C-alpha cells in the first residue's frame, strides 16, 4: 500500500537549499543553475508547469551532450582541435572536397572503413585528419590520435613492461584510430611488426585514418619489409577512401602570406613617416 504523505523534504527546511542538495545528488547541474531563470521566463510568458519542466530537462540534455563531446575530445588527445571550417580547400586543388565533407558525416565509421591521406609535407593532411576526428567525437564515436612513431614507442614500451595485450585491447576498442605521419621516421623491424599487428586487429572491426608523405610503393622504406607492407596495404585498402593531397606546402604559403603582410605594413609605415624628422606620426 502506497503512502499519500508528501516527502519530508517538501514540508521542512529551506526549499532552495533542499532543492540544490537533491539536484546535486541527481547530478543535474544545468537544472540547478537554470531553474530560477527559466521559472521567471515561463511566468512572464504564461508557460505552464509541464512546459517549464520540459524546457529545463532539454537544457540539461543539451549541456550533458556538450560535456560528453568535450570528454571524448580530451580522451582523443588531439594535439590541436581543428575543424573543416578553417581548412582552405582552394590551396590543395588535388583534394576531393566533396569526399572530405562526406567523410565528415562519419558514416564510414559505422561501416568500419578506413581513410588514407597521401601527399607531400605541409599540405594539410594532419588538419583534415584532426577535423575528421573532431567530427567523429561530435557524432558520438570514441577516437584516439597518435603519430606512427609515438604509437610504435608506446607499443615497444608496453611489450617491455608486459602490458602489450592490454594496450592492444584498448587500441582495438577505439572506434576511430588516427595514425599521423607514417613515413616520416623509419621503423625498426620489431616496431613495424607491432604496428602491423595493431592495424591488422582493426581490420573490419574499426576505422583507421592514416596520413603519410609517401606513396604506397615507398612504404617499404618505413616498414622495411615488402611482405609486411603488402599484407598491411591489403588490409588497409580493402575498404578505404584515399585523399590525394599533393601540392605546394600549405604551411609555407601561410608563412609567406604573413611575411608579405608584415612587409606591407613596414613599407606603409615608412611612406607615412615625416620627411623632415623621419618619425612616424601618431595615429
Helices and strands as residue ranges (DSSP letters): G 8-10, H 15-25, H 29-45, H 49-76, G 84-86, G 89-91, H 97-103, H 107-110, E 114-118, H 125-138, E 143-147, H 148-160, H 164-173, E 176-182, H 189-201, E 207-212, G 216-218, H 220-223, H 226-236, E 240-244, H 250-272
